[in-house]
Amino acid sequence: MRKYEVIFIVKPMEEEATNAVIEKFSKLIVANGGTVDKEDRWGKKRLAYEIKDESEGYYCLFNVTCEPACVAECDRVMKITDELLKHMIVKSDEE
């Protein structure tokens, strides 16, 4: 098991829809054998430049512990999710 940081930007939507997207990825990680150690919601912020015609986005950071296969599946689903503007998954230095 390795530690990763998963950060993603959700399109500005109603609070209920945003929570549903965040919950979807939390459940996806758990379903693939990982654990979400910490969920940090930074809230709605102005983007430095427009992404997909949006100038704002809702930032969320997960600190997770999981296998590389779980990260690959999470990355695959994030790429095809229309509600996300951007995402990034990096291996954490904390072991």
C-alpha positions in Angstrom: 0.0 0.0 0.0 1.3 3.4 -1.0 0.2 6.9 0.0 -1.1 9.3 -2.7 -2.5 12.8 -3.0 -5.5 13.1 -5.3 -6.5 16.6 -6.2 -9.3 17.5 -8.5 -11.4 20.6 -9.6 -15.1 20.1 -10.0 -17.2 22.3 -12.3 -19.1 25.0 -10.4 -22.5 23.4 -9.8 -25.1 23.3 -7.0 -23.7 22.1 -3.6 -25.7 18.8 -3.8 -24.3 17.9 -7.2 -20.7 18.8 -6.2 -21.0 16.7 -3.0 -22.3 13.8 -5.2 -19.2 14.0 -7.5 -16.8 14.1 -4.5 -18.6 11.2 -2.8 -18.4 9.2 -6.1 -14.6 9.3 -6.0 -14.4 8.6 -2.3 -16.5 5.4 -2.8 -14.5 4.5 -5.9 -11.3 4.5 -3.9 -12.8 2.4 -1.1 -14.4 0.0 -3.6 -10.9 -0.7 -5.1 -9.4 -1.6 -1.8 -8.0 1.9 -0.8 -8.8 4.2 2.1 -9.3 7.9 2.1 -7.2 9.1 5.1 -8.1 12.7 4.8 -10.6 14.7 2.7 -9.8 18.4 2.4 -12.4 20.6 0.6 -10.9 23.9 -0.3 -14.1 25.3 -1.8 -14.9 27.4 -4.8 -11.9 29.3 -6.1 -11.2 31.5 -9.2 -9.1 29.7 -11.7 -5.8 31.2 -13.0 -7.1 30.7 -16.6 -10.3 29.4 -18.1 -10.7 25.6 -18.4 -13.5 24.3 -20.5 -15.1 27.8 -20.6 -15.2 27.9 -16.8 -13.5 30.6 -14.7 -14.2 29.1 -11.3 -14.0 25.6 -9.8 -14.5 23.6 -6.6 -11.2 22.3 -5.3 -10.9 19.0 -3.4 -7.9 17.1 -2.1 -7.8 13.5 -0.9 -4.9 11.9 0.9 -5.4 8.2 0.2 -3.6 4.9 0.9 -4.1 2.3 -1.9 -2.4 0.0 -4.4 -1.2 1.4 -7.8 -4.1 -0.5 -9.5 -6.6 1.6 -7.5 -4.9 4.8 -8.6 -5.0 3.6 -12.3 -8.7 3.0 -12.0 -9.4 6.3 -10.3 -7.4 8.1 -13.0 -9.3 6.4 -15.7 -12.7 7.3 -14.2 -11.6 10.9 -13.6 -10.6 11.3 -17.3 -14.1 10.3 -18.5 -16.1 12.3 -15.9 -17.5 15.4 -17.4 -18.0 17.2 -14.1 -14.3 17.5 -13.5 -12.2 20.3 -15.0 -8.8 19.0 -14.0 -7.3 16.3 -11.8 -3.9 15.2 -10.6 -2.7 12.2 -8.7 0.8 12.2 -7.1 2.7 9.7 -4.9 3.1 11.3 -1.4 6.5 11.5 0.3 5.0 10.5 3.6 5.6 6.8 4.2 
